[in-house]
Amino acid sequence: GESVAVKVQRKSARSVINADIRNLKMLVEVVNFFGFSLGFDMLNLIREYNQVVPKEFDFIAEMSNLDLMNLSRMNPAPHPSVANPLFNYITYPTPVEELCTSRVLVMDFVEGKPL
């Protein structure tokens, strides 16, 4: 058999993230109540986090994105100014589509080097 990497989403993952977002909102309310400034718009950051993080839970979308990245490596950029030679050195895992679900992502195992 082939070596694969398996990414499994825990059942409690979404509820933990939702609790984190609620806690962050409460923290912002307390900070605002006492008139403290964090030097940036914390509420806007939480809103953005709330929009982006749920996308991380969609393993079908992640599988599609991996397919798209692998496809883009096979089809060079339409215009030379868009092409980046560094992409020739990047390898993306290929999903094993028949084993993937919304909560399980199975990909070929790609050996890498620590950054």
N, C-alpha and C positions, 0 to 999 in steps of 0.2 A: 503494500500500500504506500500511498504518498503521505508525507508529513503535511499536516494542516495546522492552522492557528484557528482557535475557536473563541469567539467573543460572545459571552452570554450576559443578558441583561437580567439582573435580579428582580424578583417580583416587587420588592419594596423601593426600587430605585426612584420611580416617579414620585411616590409620596414623600420620600426623603428630600428630593429636590424642591417639591412644593412647600414643604415645611421650612427649608432653608430660605426660600424666597419670602415667605411670610415673616420669618424672623428678621431678615434684612430690612423689610419694609418697616417693621416695628422699631428697629434700631434707628432708621432714618427719622421716624416720627419723634423719637426721644431726642436725637441730636438736634433736630429742628426746634423742638420745644424749648430746649435750653439755649438756643441761639448759637450753637457751635457751627463752625464752618470747616468742612473737610477739604476745601480748596477745589472741589469739583462737584458736579451735580449727581449726587449719589442716587437719587430717585430715577433719573434718566438711565443711569448705569443698570439699575435693577430692572427697569422696563426692557432694556436691550437684552439683558441676561434672560429674562422671562420669554423673550421671542426666540432667542438662539438655542438655548439649552434643550427645549423639547425636540428640536430637530435632531439632536444627538441620540434620541431614543428611537429613531426610525431607522432600523437596520436595513430595511428594504431600500430606502433612499441611499443609505451608505453603500450598499451593494451596487446600486445603479451608478453612483459617483465613481466607485472603483472601476467599473466597466468603462465609464466615460473617460477616465484618466488613462486607462490602458489603451483605449481606442485612439485617443489623441496622440499617444506616443507613436502609434502605427501610421497615422495620417499627419504629416508635417503641417505646420501652420500655413495658411493660405498666402501670407505675405511675409517675406524675409525679415521685416522689421519686428514681427511678432515672435519669430522663432528664437528660442533661447537654447544654446548648446548645452547648458547645464542639465536640461531635461533628459539628455542622452544618458546621464549617469544616475537617474532616479528610477527605481523599480517600485512598482505598486503591486500588492498582492492581487491575485485573481480570485474572485469569489467562486465558490462551488455552489452555483445557484440552486440546484436541486436539494441542497441541505440547509439553505438559508430560510429563516422566518423573520417575522417582525421583532423577535426577541433573541434570535441566534444567528450569528454571522460566521460562516465557515469560509476560510480563505486558504489558498496555498501558503505554506510557510516560506517566508523570505528571510534568509539569514541577513543580518545587518551588522553595522558597526555602531558602537555607542557614540553619541555626539559629544 
